Amino acid sequence: MLDRDIKIGKSKIVYRGLDGNAKFKMDVVVLELDPNAFYRYRIPIKAAKKEFRLAGQNFRLISARKSAIQIWHFKKIKQ
């Protein structure tokens, strides 16, 4: 959902909506570094449908709309 954060590992990511027709915006907060500092990423939609990396994690975009995003999170399997 737009502006709602989710914790992933030692970071927090927040969807900030579409950036035109070709990109979407995500903020990353590195909780151990500074929980009040947001790092903004503008990610191309076309490339993200293949795979993208954010906060040390791998994702694949399923869909991006004005109010919400759907992504697939590739979790590492512990051996």
C-alpha positions as CSV (number, residue, x, y, z in Angstrom):
1,M,0.0,0.0,0.0
2,L,1.1,3.6,-0.6
3,D,3.2,5.1,2.2
4,R,2.9,1.9,4.4
5,D,6.2,0.4,5.5
6,I,7.3,-3.2,5.8
7,K,10.3,-4.4,7.7
8,I,12.7,-6.7,5.7
9,G,15.8,-7.8,7.6
10,K,17.5,-4.9,9.2
11,S,15.8,-2.4,6.9
12,K,12.4,-1.0,6.2
13,I,11.0,-0.2,2.8
14,V,8.1,2.1,1.9
15,Y,6.2,2.3,-1.4
16,R,5.9,6.0,-2.5
17,G,3.9,5.6,-5.7
18,L,4.5,5.9,-9.4
19,D,7.1,8.3,-10.9
20,G,5.5,9.0,-14.3
21,N,4.6,6.0,-16.4
22,A,7.9,4.3,-16.5
23,K,9.2,4.2,-12.9
24,F,8.0,3.7,-9.3
25,K,9.5,5.2,-6.1
26,M,10.6,3.2,-3.0
27,D,12.2,4.5,0.2
28,V,14.6,2.5,2.2
29,V,15.4,3.0,5.9
30,V,18.5,1.3,7.3
31,L,17.3,0.9,10.9
32,E,20.8,0.3,12.4
33,L,22.2,3.4,10.7
34,D,19.5,6.0,11.2
35,P,15.9,5.1,11.6
36,N,14.9,8.6,10.5
37,A,16.8,8.7,7.2
38,F,15.0,7.7,4.0
39,Y,16.9,6.8,0.9
40,R,14.8,7.2,-2.2
41,Y,15.0,4.9,-5.2
42,R,13.3,5.4,-8.6
43,I,13.1,2.0,-10.2
44,P,12.2,1.4,-13.9
45,I,9.1,-0.7,-14.2
46,K,10.3,-2.7,-17.2
47,A,13.5,-3.7,-15.6
48,A,11.8,-4.5,-12.2
49,K,9.5,-7.0,-13.9
50,K,12.7,-9.1,-14.4
51,E,14.3,-8.5,-11.0
52,F,15.6,-5.7,-8.8
53,R,17.7,-5.4,-5.7
54,L,16.7,-3.2,-2.7
55,A,18.0,-3.2,0.9
56,G,20.2,-6.1,0.2
57,Q,17.3,-8.3,-1.0
58,N,16.1,-9.4,-4.4
59,F,12.6,-8.7,-5.7
60,R,10.5,-9.0,-8.8
61,L,7.7,-6.6,-9.7
62,I,4.3,-8.1,-10.2
63,S,2.3,-4.9,-10.6
64,A,2.6,-1.2,-9.7
65,R,-0.4,1.1,-9.4
66,K,-0.8,4.6,-8.0
67,S,-2.0,3.3,-4.6
68,A,-0.3,0.0,-4.2
69,I,2.5,-2.3,-5.5
70,Q,2.8,-6.1,-5.6
71,I,6.3,-7.5,-5.5
72,W,7.8,-11.0,-5.1
73,H,10.5,-11.2,-2.4
74,F,13.2,-13.8,-3.0
75,K,14.2,-15.0,0.4
76,K,17.5,-16.8,0.9
77,I,17.3,-20.4,2.0
78,K,19.5,-21.1,5.0
79,Q,21.5,-24.3,4.6
